[in-house]
Amino acid sequence: MQNADLAEIEHYAQIPDRVDVLITHRPPLGIFDSVGNGVRYGSAALLEKVKSVKPKLHLFGHVHGAYGKQEWNGTLFCNSGVTDWRYNLIYTPQVLEV
């Protein structure tokens, strides 16, 4: 796994194998985890866990400015952070039906 150390793998291993809604601070690798500077802030270990668990909804933030939602592989991913990196309010809250 890219960018994953043992502690991170063990941390995400605590996520139950069956959840409908997963809320984490950090995004999974490659999903709303960059602000166009070429740096990915997501977690490879978390991405692997989400692929395995397949929650209906995964909510996260952490990467200010990577706001959005998309469905992939049966999971709706949502970076719901509403501020930029300076904490200026720039997005409206998202309303999701579960």
One Martini backbone bead per residue (centre of mass of N, CA, C, O) as a GRO file, in nm:
protein
   98
    1MET     BB    1   0.094   0.037   0.023
    2GLN     BB    2   0.059   0.358  -0.018
    3ASN     BB    3   0.140   0.559   0.251
    4ALA     BB    4   0.157   0.307   0.461
    5ASP     BB    5   0.159   0.223   0.786
    6LEU     BB    6   0.110   0.018   1.045
    7ALA     BB    7  -0.055   0.212   1.223
    8GLU     BB    8  -0.264   0.283   1.005
    9ILE     BB    9  -0.368   0.001   0.949
   10GLU     BB   10  -0.459  -0.052   1.244
   11HIS     BB   11  -0.655   0.180   1.266
   12TYR     BB   12  -0.849   0.087   1.020
   13ALA     BB   13  -0.908  -0.204   1.139
   14GLN     BB   14  -1.136  -0.092   1.345
   15ILE     BB   15  -1.325  -0.109   1.131
   16PRO     BB   16  -1.594  -0.241   1.058
   17ASP     BB   17  -1.719  -0.474   0.819
   18ARG     BB   18  -2.013  -0.333   0.893
   19VAL     BB   19  -2.118  -0.037   0.726
   20ASP     BB   20  -2.305   0.243   0.610
   21VAL     BB   21  -2.154   0.472   0.786
   22LEU     BB   22  -1.858   0.667   0.728
   23ILE     BB   23  -1.645   0.855   0.958
   24THR     BB   24  -1.379   1.074   0.873
   25HIS     BB   25  -1.121   1.287   0.841
   26ARG     BB   26  -0.979   1.137   0.629
   27PRO     BB   27  -0.919   1.056   0.317
   28PRO     BB   28  -0.901   0.875   0.058
   29LEU     BB   29  -0.712   0.783  -0.186
   30GLY     BB   30  -0.813   0.996  -0.462
   31ILE     BB   31  -1.057   1.134  -0.278
   32PHE     BB   32  -1.071   1.442  -0.214
   33ASP     BB   33  -0.717   1.492  -0.163
   34SER     BB   34  -0.692   1.760  -0.347
   35VAL     BB   35  -0.583   2.113  -0.465
   36GLY     BB   36  -0.384   2.106  -0.734
   37ASN     BB   37  -0.063   2.044  -0.623
   38GLY     BB   38  -0.006   1.713  -0.640
   39VAL     BB   39  -0.105   1.649  -0.355
   40ARG     BB   40  -0.174   1.370  -0.150
   41TYR     BB   41  -0.381   1.320   0.162
   42GLY     BB   42  -0.456   1.042   0.146
   43SER     BB   43  -0.541   0.701   0.229
   44ALA     BB   44  -0.457   0.380   0.148
   45ALA     BB   45  -0.571   0.221   0.388
   46LEU     BB   46  -0.856   0.340   0.370
   47LEU     BB   47  -0.924   0.253   0.085
   48GLU     BB   48  -0.908  -0.051   0.139
   49LYS     BB   49  -1.128  -0.057   0.357
   50VAL     BB   50  -1.359   0.059   0.185
   51LYS     BB   51  -1.354  -0.163  -0.029
   52SER     BB   52  -1.432  -0.386   0.179
   53VAL     BB   53  -1.690  -0.260   0.327
   54LYS     BB   54  -1.892  -0.083   0.160
   55PRO     BB   55  -2.025   0.179   0.212
   56LYS     BB   56  -2.275   0.399   0.136
   57LEU     BB   57  -2.119   0.619   0.326
   58HIS     BB   58  -1.846   0.870   0.302
   59LEU     BB   59  -1.725   1.089   0.545
   60PHE     BB   60  -1.522   1.393   0.507
   61GLY     BB   61  -1.220   1.598   0.514
   62HIS     BB   62  -0.925   1.803   0.577
   63VAL     BB   63  -0.941   1.902   0.268
   64HIS     BB   64  -0.934   2.206   0.188
   65GLY     BB   65  -1.099   2.244  -0.131
   66ALA     BB   66  -1.219   1.923  -0.172
   67TYR     BB   67  -1.504   1.956  -0.251
   68GLY     BB   68  -1.748   1.685  -0.260
   69LYS     BB   69  -1.922   1.435  -0.472
   70GLN     BB   70  -1.920   1.067  -0.516
   71GLU     BB   71  -1.973   0.771  -0.695
   72TRP     BB   72  -1.816   0.449  -0.593
   73ASN     BB   73  -1.860   0.125  -0.570
   74GLY     BB   74  -2.138   0.195  -0.389
   75THR     BB   75  -2.013   0.473  -0.287
   76LEU     BB   76  -2.059   0.772  -0.112
   77PHE     BB   77  -1.853   1.046  -0.147
   78CYS     BB   78  -1.775   1.311   0.112
   79ASN     BB   79  -1.654   1.635   0.107
   80SER     BB   80  -1.772   1.867   0.369
   81GLY     BB   81  -1.593   2.095   0.352
   82VAL     BB   82  -1.647   2.470   0.377
   83THR     BB   83  -1.340   2.550   0.363
   84ASP     BB   84  -1.056   2.687   0.340
   85TRP     BB   85  -0.724   2.703   0.449
   86ARG     BB   86  -0.830   2.985   0.603
   87TYR     BB   87  -1.139   2.945   0.697
   88ASN     BB   88  -1.317   3.021   0.466
   89LEU     BB   89  -1.632   3.051   0.361
   90ILE     BB   90  -1.718   2.874   0.034
   91TYR     BB   91  -1.937   2.662   0.109
   92THR     BB   92  -2.208   2.467   0.106
   93PRO     BB   93  -2.392   2.264   0.252
   94GLN     BB   94  -2.466   1.929   0.249
   95VAL     BB   95  -2.735   1.724   0.130
   96LEU     BB   96  -2.816   1.396   0.254
   97GLU     BB   97  -2.960   1.093   0.163
   98VAL     BB   98  -3.021   0.776   0.357
   0.00000   0.00000   0.00000
